[in-house]
Amino acid sequence: MLSSINSVSLHQVLVPYRKVISKFTTARDTLERIVSTLCLAPQLKADVYTGYDESIKLASSFGLRIEDSCPEETFSWNGNAIAGKAETALIFHEIAHWQIASPCRRKLPDFGLGPGPETGLKARAEAFCCVAQKDKEEEENLASLLGILWEEKLGGPAILAFCEQNWLELSERTSTPMHFVTVLDRLIELDLVDKYGQPIMPTGVR
C-alpha cells in the first residue's frame, strides 16, 4: 500500500518522527538529507524519471546490466539484468537488492524473494522464491532504505520514495522512527552505508 501522506501533512508527520530520532545523530542527519530533497519535489510531485541517467550509471559501476524491458512484462531483475523501462526509484531499489542478496540469489529472478509489485511473471517469480517470509521482510526494508539513500546521494527527489514506501506511516508511534533507526544501523553493520548514513560507492568510483 502506498502512503497517504501529502505535502500538507508531511511537516506535521515529521514532528513526532524528529523528536524520537533526535538523539540518534546518524539517523537524524540522514532523515534531514532525505527531507531536504523536498525542494526537488514540490507538493510531493516530480517526474518519476528524474535522475534516471544517474541510476543507470550507478548500476554500471556495480557491473550490472540494464535490459530494454518492462518489469510488468517480465521481472524487475531476471537473474542477469535489471528491467530498464522502470521509474528511477525502482532502478535504485533493484541495485540495493543486488547489493544485499547473496551471490547465489543474484542469479535468480527477483533475487529469489518472490514477485514484487511490478513483476509481470508473478507465478514464475514465486516458483524461484527461496527466502522465508520474515527474512524477506527484513531484506525488503533494507533494500527500500538503501535505494532511497542512493537516490538522495545522487541528487534525486528521495523524499518521494521515502513517503511512498511508508517510512513515515504511523509516525506518531515510537516504533515507526525507531524502525528507521534500526534498519539504518543494520545497513551500517553490513558495510553498505558509512557511519554518516551515506551509501558506499563501489571501489574506484567517486
Backbone as a chain_set.jsonl record, in Angstrom:
{"seq": "MLSSINSVSLHQVLVPYRKVISKFTTARDTLERIVSTLCLAPQLKADVYTGYDESIKLASSFGLRIEDSCPEETFSWNGNAIAGKAETALIFHEIAHWQIASPCRRKLPDFGLGPGPETGLKARAEAFCCVAQKDKEEEENLASLLGILWEEKLGGPAILAFCEQNWLELSERTSTPMHFVTVLDRLIELDLVDKYGQPIMPTGVR", "coords": {"N": [[0.842, -1.195, 0.0], [0.579, 2.185, -0.88], [1.764, 5.273, 0.515], [-0.358, 7.636, 2.232], [0.392, 10.152, 2.73], [0.643, 13.645, 2.186], [1.858, 16.776, 0.796], [0.985, 18.723, 2.535], [0.453, 17.441, 4.964], [2.92, 16.378, 5.536], [4.874, 17.877, 7.028], [3.661, 17.943, 9.514], [3.613, 15.258, 10.149], [6.303, 14.773, 10.407], [7.038, 15.916, 12.823], [6.677, 14.323, 15.35], [8.305, 12.233, 14.545], [10.861, 13.327, 14.174], [11.341, 14.077, 16.791], [11.674, 11.669, 18.177], [13.967, 10.528, 16.938], [15.925, 12.361, 17.44], [18.031, 12.039, 19.204], [19.651, 10.241, 18.006], [22.262, 10.585, 16.201], [23.281, 9.946, 13.556], [21.015, 8.845, 12.276], [19.263, 10.995, 12.531], [20.555, 13.017, 10.999], [20.597, 11.753, 8.537], [17.879, 11.464, 7.954], [17.226, 14.189, 7.673], [18.643, 14.86, 5.379], [17.267, 13.394, 3.47], [14.713, 14.556, 3.679], [15.34, 17.103, 2.848], [15.31, 16.921, 0.121], [12.855, 17.586, -0.69], [12.67, 19.989, -1.949], [13.095, 19.347, -4.546], [10.848, 18.155, -5.275], [8.252, 19.645, -5.231], [5.137, 19.916, -3.55], [5.174, 17.242, -3.221], [5.502, 16.02, -5.699], [6.964, 14.968, -8.721], [8.815, 14.379, -11.746], [8.897, 11.02, -12.419], [11.066, 9.918, -13.591], [13.203, 11.449, -13.05], [16.639, 11.821, -12.552], [17.245, 9.428, -13.736], [19.382, 8.75, -15.488], [21.528, 8.861, -13.726], [20.971, 6.709, -12.069], [21.334, 4.597, -13.815], [24.033, 4.85, -14.39], [25.072, 4.271, -11.875], [24.286, 1.595, -11.595], [25.847, 0.487, -13.621], [28.363, 0.964, -12.534], [28.487, -0.957, -10.608], [28.708, -3.101, -12.166], [26.391, -4.064, -13.271], [23.935, -5.111, -15.624], [21.614, -3.489, -17.834], [18.503, -4.056, -19.178], [16.42, -3.595, -22.067], [13.582, -3.655, -21.23], [10.317, -4.062, -19.696], [9.435, -4.29, -16.279], [6.842, -5.112, -15.734], [6.276, -6.853, -17.728], [7.97, -8.903, -17.396], [10.467, -9.614, -15.18], [11.621, -7.567, -12.424], [14.266, -7.893, -11.884], [16.009, -10.182, -13.693], [17.761, -12.161, -13.053], [20.006, -11.716, -14.354], [20.014, -9.147, -15.344], [18.729, -5.773, -14.901], [15.405, -4.715, -15.41], [15.078, -2.155, -17.546], [13.105, -0.321, -18.329], [11.742, 1.36, -16.318], [10.727, 3.246, -13.401], [12.902, 5.692, -11.912], [13.34, 5.379, -9.103], [12.788, 2.68, -8.775], [14.867, 1.467, -10.164], [17.066, 2.175, -8.548], [16.237, 0.788, -6.295], [16.393, -1.895, -7.122], [19.139, -2.105, -7.558], [19.99, -1.86, -4.929], [18.841, -4.191, -3.849], [20.405, -6.078, -5.194], [22.919, -5.573, -4.06], [22.48, -6.442, -1.455], [21.628, -9.106, -1.623], [22.679, -12.561, -1.5], [25.455, -14.062, -3.311], [24.555, -16.389, -4.713], [21.8, -16.006, -4.868], [21.648, -13.805, -6.449], [21.543, -14.727, -8.962], [19.007, -15.463, -9.453], [15.617, -14.853, -10.575], [14.192, -11.805, -9.516], [15.722, -11.991, -7.258], [15.189, -14.268, -5.794], [13.233, -13.692, -3.989], [10.596, -13.841, -4.467], [7.716, -12.531, -6.281], [7.699, -9.009, -6.907], [5.786, -5.917, -6.548], [5.812, -4.825, -9.135], [6.445, -6.888, -10.813], [5.777, -8.843, -13.654], [5.686, -11.571, -14.41], [4.537, -13.233, -12.255], [3.912, -15.809, -11.211], [6.084, -17.352, -12.048], [8.153, -16.005, -10.759], [7.439, -16.504, -8.137], [7.866, -19.215, -8.06], [10.6, -19.352, -7.943], [11.139, -18.442, -5.457], [12.953, -18.482, -2.473], [13.298, -17.67, 0.077], [12.547, -17.184, 3.473], [9.529, -15.783, 4.864], [9.87, -13.895, 6.978], [12.584, -13.207, 6.713], [12.488, -12.191, 4.167], [10.933, -9.876, 4.506], [12.641, -8.364, 6.128], [14.798, -8.01, 4.37], [13.561, -6.593, 2.316], [12.999, -4.205, 3.634], [15.609, -3.279, 4.117], [16.563, -2.988, 1.473], [14.774, -1.115, 0.521], [15.337, 1.239, 2.079], [18.08, 1.561, 1.482], [18.017, 1.969, -1.294], [16.65, 4.404, -1.354], [18.512, 6.02, -0.066], [20.582, 5.959, -1.933], [19.341, 7.331, -4.026], [19.021, 9.86, -2.874], [21.721, 10.549, -2.408], [22.68, 10.802, -4.989], [21.413, 12.989, -5.96], [18.614, 12.997, -6.388], [14.948, 13.223, -6.01], [14.462, 11.969, -3.304], [12.672, 11.995, -1.219], [10.171, 11.338, -2.168], [10.075, 8.504, -2.646], [10.593, 7.782, -0.047], [8.287, 8.546, 1.301], [6.32, 7.156, -0.216], [7.02, 4.515, 0.189], [6.3, 4.08, 2.715], [7.764, 4.869, 5.037], [7.106, 6.839, 6.785], [4.605, 6.349, 7.732], [2.198, 6.173, 10.325], [3.66, 7.74, 12.108], [3.366, 8.794, 14.6], [3.675, 6.794, 16.362], [6.182, 5.478, 18.405], [7.588, 3.299, 17.5], [7.757, 3.532, 14.735], [9.675, 5.638, 13.796], [11.814, 4.464, 15.149], [12.108, 2.11, 13.82], [13.196, 3.007, 11.43], [15.687, 3.888, 12.423], [16.753, 1.425, 13.269], [16.918, -0.093, 10.875], [18.664, 1.501, 9.382], [20.95, 1.335, 11.013], [21.496, -1.371, 10.669], [22.2, -1.459, 7.958], [24.567, -0.059, 8.12], [26.064, -1.833, 9.685], [26.343, -3.862, 7.84], [28.15, -2.8, 6.148], [27.25, -1.38, 3.968], [26.498, 1.141, 4.092], [27.978, 4.139, 5.262], [29.322, 5.498, 8.393], [28.096, 7.896, 8.534], [25.693, 7.607, 7.377], [25.683, 7.503, 4.656], [25.436, 5.896, 1.516], [27.808, 3.51, 0.339], [30.041, 3.957, -2.232], [31.031, 1.908, -5.068], [34.312, 0.421, -5.16], [36.825, 2.509, -6.409], [35.13, 4.254, -7.639], [33.798, 7.5, -7.676]], "CA": [[0.0, 0.0, 0.0], [1.339, 3.418, -0.938], [1.491, 6.219, 1.585], [-1.394, 8.653, 2.034], [0.972, 11.431, 3.133], [0.747, 14.663, 1.144], [2.781, 17.856, 1.141], [0.431, 19.484, 3.657], [0.587, 16.66, 6.198], [4.294, 15.921, 5.723], [5.552, 18.576, 8.121], [3.028, 17.506, 10.759], [4.053, 13.884, 10.361], [7.716, 14.776, 10.777], [7.26, 16.435, 14.183], [6.982, 13.25, 16.302], [9.396, 11.428, 13.981], [12.105, 14.02, 14.51], [11.505, 14.077, 18.243], [12.179, 10.359, 18.594], [15.322, 10.219, 16.457], [16.823, 13.493, 17.679], [19.212, 11.615, 19.963], [20.432, 9.334, 17.162], [22.861, 11.572, 15.297], [23.344, 9.5, 12.161], [19.642, 8.732, 11.775], [18.717, 12.358, 12.435], [21.15, 13.709, 9.854], [20.172, 11.048, 7.327], [16.495, 11.877, 7.712], [17.181, 15.57, 7.194], [19.103, 14.872, 3.982], [16.151, 12.904, 2.655], [13.659, 15.574, 3.701], [15.798, 18.279, 2.093], [15.044, 16.74, -1.314], [11.51, 18.084, -0.976], [12.8, 21.113, -2.885], [13.091, 18.775, -5.891], [9.516, 17.575, -5.497], [7.226, 20.492, -4.622], [3.831, 19.249, -3.426], [5.464, 15.807, -3.299], [5.311, 15.59, -7.077], [8.126, 15.163, -9.587], [8.947, 13.414, -12.837], [9.384, 9.767, -11.835], [12.312, 9.537, -14.26], [14.266, 12.354, -12.628], [17.817, 11.102, -12.074], [17.336, 8.092, -14.345], [20.739, 8.522, -16.0], [22.4, 8.601, -12.579], [20.712, 5.344, -11.599], [21.95, 3.684, -14.783], [25.485, 4.938, -14.166], [25.373, 3.545, -10.644], [24.179, 0.173, -11.913], [27.034, 0.15, -14.404], [29.539, 0.977, -11.662], [28.477, -2.236, -9.905], [28.811, -4.147, -13.171], [25.061, -4.596, -13.558], [23.395, -4.844, -16.944], [20.264, -2.946, -17.94], [17.837, -4.551, -20.38], [15.347, -2.762, -22.61], [12.344, -4.385, -20.965], [9.48, -3.549, -18.606], [9.227, -5.304, -15.244], [5.465, -5.6, -15.804], [6.219, -7.901, -18.743], [8.91, -9.959, -17.036], [10.874, -9.435, -13.788], [12.422, -6.36, -12.187], [15.616, -8.435, -12.045], [15.78, -11.507, -14.276], [18.872, -13.041, -12.714], [21.148, -11.295, -15.159], [19.938, -7.719, -15.656], [17.591, -5.007, -14.402], [14.479, -4.225, -16.437], [15.391, -0.733, -17.592], [11.947, 0.544, -18.566], [11.152, 1.484, -14.989], [10.975, 4.516, -12.743], [14.229, 5.822, -11.321], [13.377, 4.812, -7.753], [12.81, 1.225, -8.881], [16.228, 1.087, -10.556], [17.87, 2.245, -7.32], [15.769, -0.283, -5.414], [16.946, -3.161, -7.602], [20.577, -2.067, -7.264], [20.1, -2.138, -3.499], [18.577, -5.623, -3.671], [21.579, -6.812, -5.673], [23.969, -5.42, -3.056], [22.135, -7.173, -0.238], [21.428, -10.533, -1.898], [23.85, -13.436, -1.561], [25.857, -14.324, -4.699], [23.728, -17.406, -5.378], [20.468, -15.461, -5.152], [21.747, -12.801, -7.515], [21.315, -15.423, -10.227], [17.591, -15.819, -9.518], [14.678, -13.76, -10.846], [13.772, -11.051, -8.33], [16.636, -12.353, -6.169], [14.646, -15.369, -5.006], [12.354, -13.15, -2.95], [9.218, -13.883, -4.925], [7.363, -11.383, -7.123], [7.456, -7.691, -6.344], [4.573, -5.29, -7.084], [5.924, -4.523, -10.563], [6.749, -8.104, -11.567], [4.713, -9.353, -14.503], [5.666, -13.035, -14.371], [4.445, -13.48, -10.816], [3.954, -17.237, -10.902], [7.465, -17.804, -12.226], [8.955, -15.42, -9.678], [7.082, -17.234, -6.919], [8.489, -20.536, -8.146], [12.015, -19.208, -7.601], [11.258, -17.902, -4.1], [13.691, -19.385, -1.584], [13.558, -16.896, 1.289], [11.449, -17.2, 4.439], [8.792, -14.523, 4.883], [10.496, -12.96, 7.917], [13.828, -12.727, 6.109], [12.1, -11.383, 3.013], [10.503, -8.569, 5.001], [13.834, -7.639, 6.566], [15.57, -7.627, 3.194], [12.823, -5.545, 1.614], [13.229, -2.964, 4.377], [16.985, -2.855, 3.863], [16.674, -2.535, 0.083], [13.989, 0.109, 0.399], [16.07, 2.389, 2.606], [19.328, 1.736, 0.743], [17.68, 2.59, -2.573], [16.321, 5.807, -1.075], [19.768, 6.715, 0.236], [21.286, 6.147, -3.209], [18.672, 8.392, -4.781], [19.376, 11.134, -2.236], [23.14, 10.819, -2.618], [22.925, 11.146, -6.388], [20.713, 14.217, -6.324], [17.221, 12.809, -6.779], [13.896, 13.557, -5.037], [14.309, 10.755, -2.498], [11.535, 12.125, -0.305], [9.003, 10.676, -2.761], [10.132, 7.078, -2.319], [10.541, 7.672, 1.414], [6.866, 8.599, 1.651], [5.564, 6.113, -0.915], [7.357, 3.204, 0.74], [5.705, 4.018, 4.055], [8.681, 5.102, 6.146], [6.534, 7.837, 7.687], [3.266, 5.961, 8.152], [2.022, 5.997, 11.771], [4.844, 8.351, 12.715], [3.092, 9.119, 16.0], [4.113, 5.646, 17.155], [7.637, 5.466, 18.575], [8.158, 2.184, 16.741], [7.978, 3.892, 13.33], [11.017, 6.195, 13.621], [12.827, 3.529, 15.644], [12.324, 1.154, 12.729], [14.15, 3.692, 10.554], [16.989, 3.834, 13.098], [17.212, 0.034, 13.272], [17.288, -0.501, 9.514], [19.87, 2.247, 9.033], [22.059, 0.724, 11.761], [21.809, -2.663, 10.043], [22.929, -1.161, 6.72], [25.922, 0.314, 8.53], [26.703, -3.084, 10.102], [26.627, -4.645, 6.628], [29.115, -2.02, 5.36], [26.607, -0.856, 2.764], [26.344, 2.561, 4.395], [29.037, 4.538, 6.193], [28.883, 5.942, 9.72], [27.323, 9.123, 8.367], [24.436, 7.28, 6.712], [25.847, 7.638, 3.208], [25.74, 4.628, 0.852], [29.215, 3.42, -0.039], [30.252, 3.764, -3.668], [31.94, 0.819, -5.413], [35.725, 0.77, -5.155], [37.309, 3.17, -7.618], [34.11, 5.16, -8.167], [33.532, 8.647, -6.808]], "C": [[0.874, 1.241, 0.0], [0.873, 4.378, 0.144], [0.383, 7.199, 1.208], [-0.881, 10.039, 2.4], [1.01, 12.382, 1.943], [1.629, 15.796, 1.643], [2.303, 18.672, 2.339], [0.677, 18.751, 4.976], [2.03, 16.278, 6.512], [4.959, 16.573, 6.931], [4.956, 18.206, 9.477], [3.504, 16.109, 11.135], [5.488, 13.842, 10.88], [7.975, 15.212, 12.214], [7.554, 15.318, 15.186], [8.149, 12.383, 15.85], [10.737, 12.031, 14.387], [12.38, 13.984, 16.005], [12.131, 12.775, 18.722], [13.629, 10.151, 18.179], [16.328, 11.328, 16.732], [18.103, 13.097, 18.408], [20.089, 10.62, 19.195], [21.031, 10.154, 16.022], [22.833, 11.152, 13.837], [21.95, 9.419, 11.547], [19.025, 10.112, 11.582], [19.234, 13.07, 11.194], [20.727, 13.072, 8.534], [18.741, 11.426, 6.964], [16.442, 13.278, 7.12], [17.688, 15.687, 5.755], [17.981, 14.427, 3.056], [15.062, 13.967, 2.555], [14.052, 16.791, 2.87], [15.539, 18.154, 0.601], [13.62, 17.156, -1.679], [11.554, 19.256, -1.949], [12.802, 20.64, -4.333], [11.725, 18.198, -6.258], [8.455, 18.403, -4.785], [5.865, 19.789, -4.638], [3.968, 17.724, -3.491], [5.143, 15.242, -4.682], [6.57, 15.903, -7.879], [8.071, 14.133, -10.702], [9.571, 12.145, -12.267], [10.664, 9.271, -12.499], [13.442, 10.525, -13.971], [15.433, 11.539, -12.077], [18.015, 9.727, -12.684], [18.751, 7.789, -14.823], [21.707, 8.202, -14.869], [22.201, 7.181, -12.055], [21.351, 4.317, -12.527], [23.468, 3.68, -14.626], [25.884, 4.162, -12.917], [25.309, 2.043, -10.882], [25.419, -0.296, -12.661], [28.275, 0.079, -13.529], [29.63, -0.293, -10.826], [28.609, -3.409, -10.879], [27.479, -4.763, -13.543], [24.581, -4.177, -14.939], [21.982, -4.276, -16.836], [19.67, -3.45, -19.249], [16.695, -3.626, -20.792], [14.022, -3.503, -22.467], [11.604, -3.738, -19.802], [9.313, -4.635, -17.545], [7.823, -5.89, -15.287], [5.3, -6.721, -16.831], [7.106, -9.083, -18.387], [9.209, -9.873, -15.544], [11.572, -8.087, -13.638], [13.902, -6.694, -12.336], [15.458, -9.862, -12.53], [16.874, -12.519, -13.966], [20.135, -12.665, -13.439], [21.182, -9.791, -15.402], [18.692, -7.098, -15.028], [16.709, -4.612, -15.584], [14.561, -2.702, -16.45], [14.227, 0.205, -17.84], [11.146, 0.66, -17.273], [11.473, 2.852, -14.412], [12.343, 4.505, -12.065], [14.322, 5.151, -9.957], [13.437, 3.292, -7.786], [14.191, 0.736, -9.298], [17.136, 1.105, -9.331], [17.51, 1.104, -6.372], [16.361, -1.63, -5.832], [18.456, -3.228, -7.392], [20.8, -2.43, -5.801], [19.852, -3.614, -3.211], [19.794, -6.444, -4.087], [22.708, -6.741, -4.65], [23.728, -6.321, -1.845], [22.073, -8.678, -0.455], [22.745, -11.307, -1.902], [24.2, -13.708, -3.019], [24.968, -15.344, -5.411], [22.341, -16.864, -5.713], [20.489, -14.355, -6.191], [21.471, -13.422, -8.885], [19.838, -15.764, -10.44], [16.715, -14.615, -9.869], [14.195, -13.125, -9.541], [14.489, -11.523, -7.068], [16.088, -13.443, -5.256], [13.717, -14.93, -3.893], [10.873, -13.304, -3.291], [8.885, -12.611, -5.684], [7.182, -10.095, -6.334], [6.21, -7.105, -6.97], [4.611, -5.076, -8.586], [6.114, -5.768, -11.421], [5.549, -8.594, -12.367], [4.568, -10.862, -14.41], [5.639, -13.503, -12.918], [4.554, -14.959, -10.453], [5.373, -17.776, -11.023], [8.359, -17.263, -11.128], [8.693, -16.154, -8.368], [7.745, -18.604, -6.894], [9.961, -20.499, -7.758], [12.225, -18.715, -6.167], [11.921, -18.919, -3.173], [14.031, -18.704, -0.256], [12.333, -16.927, 2.191], [10.812, -15.817, 4.529], [9.441, -13.492, 5.799], [11.761, -12.36, 7.328], [13.536, -11.838, 4.904], [11.711, -9.977, 3.447], [11.694, -7.728, 5.441], [14.633, -7.144, 5.366], [14.871, -6.532, 2.396], [13.005, -4.195, 2.313], [14.622, -2.407, 4.109], [17.127, -2.284, 2.458], [15.908, -1.239, -0.132], [14.791, 1.317, 0.865], [17.364, 2.626, 1.846], [19.069, 2.388, -0.607], [17.361, 4.066, -2.424], [17.59, 6.607, -0.809], [20.606, 6.927, -1.02], [20.662, 7.301, -3.989], [19.011, 9.761, -4.197], [20.816, 11.511, -2.53], [23.424, 11.32, -4.025], [22.007, 12.262, -6.891], [19.265, 14.1, -6.725], [16.24, 13.156, -5.676], [13.535, 12.36, -4.155], [13.13, 10.805, -1.535], [10.297, 11.422, -0.85], [8.97, 9.196, -2.407], [10.029, 6.865, -0.816], [9.092, 7.685, 1.892], [6.103, 7.422, 1.055], [5.813, 4.727, -0.332], [7.099, 3.129, 2.247], [6.663, 4.177, 5.23], [8.13, 6.105, 7.155], [5.135, 7.478, 8.177], [3.231, 5.69, 9.659], [3.213, 6.564, 12.538], [4.629, 8.726, 14.174], [3.474, 7.975, 16.935], [5.641, 5.635, 17.221], [8.286, 4.389, 17.723], [8.462, 2.551, 15.294], [9.341, 4.541, 13.114], [12.112, 5.267, 14.129], [13.105, 2.431, 14.618], [13.331, 1.733, 11.736], [15.555, 3.615, 11.138], [17.576, 2.425, 13.013], [17.685, -0.412, 11.896], [18.555, 0.218, 9.071], [21.084, 1.657, 9.739], [22.474, -0.603, 11.133], [22.565, -2.465, 8.734], [24.371, -0.769, 7.023], [26.701, -0.932, 8.941], [27.125, -3.92, 8.9], [27.638, -3.956, 5.715], [28.552, -1.582, 4.01], [26.435, 0.655, 2.862], [27.423, 2.939, 5.4], [28.458, 5.101, 7.492], [28.083, 7.238, 9.68], [25.973, 8.872, 7.69], [24.476, 7.426, 5.208], [26.137, 6.271, 2.591], [27.152, 4.644, 0.296], [29.353, 3.087, -1.518], [31.172, 2.573, -3.914], [33.382, 1.309, -5.433], [36.137, 1.384, -6.486], [36.329, 4.136, -8.235], [33.882, 6.279, -7.17], [32.159, 9.233, -7.113]], "O": [[1.81, 1.341, 0.793], [-0.259, 4.304, 0.623], [0.206, 7.546, 0.04], [-1.646, 11.003, 2.382], [1.363, 11.987, 0.832], [2.091, 15.775, 2.784], [3.111, 19.244, 3.07], [1.058, 19.36, 5.975], [2.332, 15.892, 7.641], [5.543, 15.882, 7.766], [5.671, 18.162, 10.478], [3.765, 15.823, 12.304], [5.842, 12.985, 11.69], [9.031, 14.906, 12.768], [8.603, 15.358, 15.829], [8.895, 11.858, 16.677], [11.626, 11.335, 14.876], [13.531, 13.871, 16.428], [13.018, 12.784, 19.576], [14.435, 9.656, 18.967], [17.476, 11.237, 16.296], [19.138, 13.744, 18.25], [21.142, 10.21, 19.682], [20.379, 10.386, 15.003], [22.408, 11.922, 12.975], [21.734, 9.874, 10.424], [18.346, 10.363, 10.586], [18.463, 13.653, 10.432], [20.525, 13.764, 7.536], [18.435, 11.679, 5.799], [15.697, 13.526, 6.172], [17.206, 16.528, 4.997], [17.772, 15.009, 1.992], [14.552, 14.242, 1.469], [13.198, 17.435, 2.261], [15.545, 19.155, -0.115], [13.228, 17.084, -2.843], [10.597, 19.495, -2.685], [12.543, 21.424, -5.246], [11.485, 17.806, -7.4], [7.825, 17.926, -3.841], [5.497, 19.149, -5.623], [3.004, 17.013, -3.777], [4.593, 14.149, -4.817], [7.164, 16.971, -7.732], [7.358, 13.134, -10.603], [10.66, 12.193, -11.695], [11.28, 8.315, -12.027], [14.512, 10.446, -14.575], [15.238, 10.667, -11.231], [18.846, 8.947, -12.219], [19.265, 6.695, -14.59], [22.603, 7.373, -15.029], [23.161, 6.528, -11.645], [21.85, 3.287, -12.073], [24.107, 2.631, -14.717], [26.908, 3.48, -12.901], [26.178, 1.302, -10.423], [25.97, -1.355, -12.363], [29.144, -0.764, -13.749], [30.715, -0.67, -10.383], [28.62, -4.568, -10.466], [27.437, -5.872, -14.077], [24.79, -3.042, -15.369], [21.257, -4.545, -15.878], [20.271, -3.285, -20.311], [16.086, -2.961, -19.954], [13.42, -3.923, -23.455], [12.179, -2.973, -19.027], [9.073, -5.792, -17.889], [7.629, -7.047, -14.915], [4.308, -7.449, -16.809], [7.008, -10.144, -19.003], [8.307, -10.041, -14.724], [12.061, -7.528, -14.62], [14.687, -5.893, -12.844], [14.835, -10.677, -11.849], [16.909, -13.604, -14.547], [21.205, -13.217, -13.181], [22.247, -9.222, -15.639], [17.739, -7.792, -14.674], [17.214, -4.22, -16.636], [14.166, -2.04, -15.491], [14.34, 1.405, -17.591], [10.038, 0.137, -17.15], [12.384, 3.535, -14.88], [12.867, 3.454, -11.697], [15.282, 4.431, -9.685], [14.066, 2.677, -6.925], [14.64, -0.31, -8.829], [17.89, 0.159, -9.101], [18.383, 0.527, -5.724], [16.781, -2.414, -4.982], [18.992, -4.292, -7.081], [21.693, -3.212, -5.476], [20.572, -4.223, -2.419], [20.166, -7.397, -3.403], [23.381, -7.741, -4.4], [24.666, -6.888, -1.285], [22.429, -9.446, 0.439], [23.792, -10.769, -2.263], [23.333, -13.597, -3.885], [24.661, -15.176, -6.591], [21.768, -17.229, -6.74], [19.449, -14.009, -6.752], [21.197, -12.71, -9.851], [19.465, -16.293, -11.488], [17.036, -13.485, -9.501], [13.837, -13.821, -8.59], [13.945, -11.465, -5.965], [16.471, -13.537, -4.09], [13.441, -15.69, -2.965], [10.005, -12.94, -2.498], [9.705, -11.693, -5.725], [6.599, -10.083, -5.25], [5.619, -7.732, -7.849], [3.576, -5.134, -9.249], [5.957, -5.703, -12.64], [4.449, -8.742, -11.834], [3.453, -11.378, -14.338], [6.599, -14.094, -12.423], [5.224, -15.311, -9.482], [5.811, -18.569, -10.19], [9.226, -17.975, -10.62], [9.613, -16.395, -7.586], [8.137, -19.093, -5.835], [10.51, -21.5, -7.297], [13.363, -18.587, -5.715], [11.5, -20.073, -3.099], [14.95, -19.126, 0.446], [11.211, -16.721, 1.729], [11.473, -14.805, 4.298], [9.55, -12.324, 5.426], [11.991, -11.155, 7.428], [14.242, -10.862, 4.651], [12.117, -8.997, 2.822], [11.755, -6.53, 5.165], [15.092, -6.002, 5.345], [15.528, -5.64, 1.858], [13.147, -3.165, 1.654], [14.79, -1.206, 3.901], [17.734, -1.23, 2.267], [16.348, -0.367, -0.881], [14.913, 2.304, 0.139], [17.72, 3.775, 1.586], [19.822, 3.269, -1.022], [17.75, 4.883, -3.258], [17.725, 7.739, -1.274], [21.267, 7.957, -1.16], [21.369, 8.143, -4.542], [19.259, 10.712, -4.938], [21.105, 12.66, -2.863], [24.3, 12.16, -4.231], [21.846, 12.451, -8.097], [18.727, 15.015, -7.348], [16.641, 13.364, -4.531], [12.437, 11.812, -4.253], [12.647, 9.764, -1.088], [9.46, 10.958, -0.076], [7.956, 8.692, -1.923], [9.445, 5.88, -0.363], [8.718, 6.922, 2.784], [5.326, 6.767, 1.75], [4.931, 3.868, -0.353], [7.603, 2.25, 2.946], [6.392, 3.663, 6.315], [8.644, 6.203, 8.269], [4.543, 8.226, 8.956], [4.134, 5.051, 10.199], [3.709, 5.956, 13.486], [5.591, 8.952, 14.907], [3.584, 8.162, 18.147], [6.309, 5.769, 16.196], [9.419, 4.555, 17.271], [9.34, 1.943, 14.682], [10.116, 4.033, 12.303], [13.223, 5.277, 13.601], [14.21, 1.892, 14.561], [14.216, 1.023, 11.259], [16.509, 3.309, 10.423], [18.759, 2.258, 12.719], [18.736, -1.039, 11.77], [19.427, -0.389, 8.449], [22.138, 1.497, 9.124], [23.661, -0.922, 11.072], [23.481, -3.23, 8.433], [25.285, -1.107, 6.271], [27.871, -1.074, 8.585], [28.147, -4.605, 8.942], [27.951, -4.461, 4.637], [29.29, -1.434, 3.036], [26.254, 1.347, 1.861], [27.749, 2.153, 6.29], [27.24, 5.167, 7.658], [27.468, 7.629, 10.672], [25.205, 9.805, 7.458], [23.435, 7.47, 4.552], [27.001, 5.551, 3.09], [27.633, 5.68, -0.164], [28.847, 2.07, -1.992], [32.006, 2.255, -3.067], [33.639, 2.485, -5.694], [35.836, 0.847, -7.552], [36.637, 4.777, -9.239], [33.785, 6.041, -5.966], [31.75, 10.209, -6.484]]}, "num_chains": 1, "name": "protein.A"}
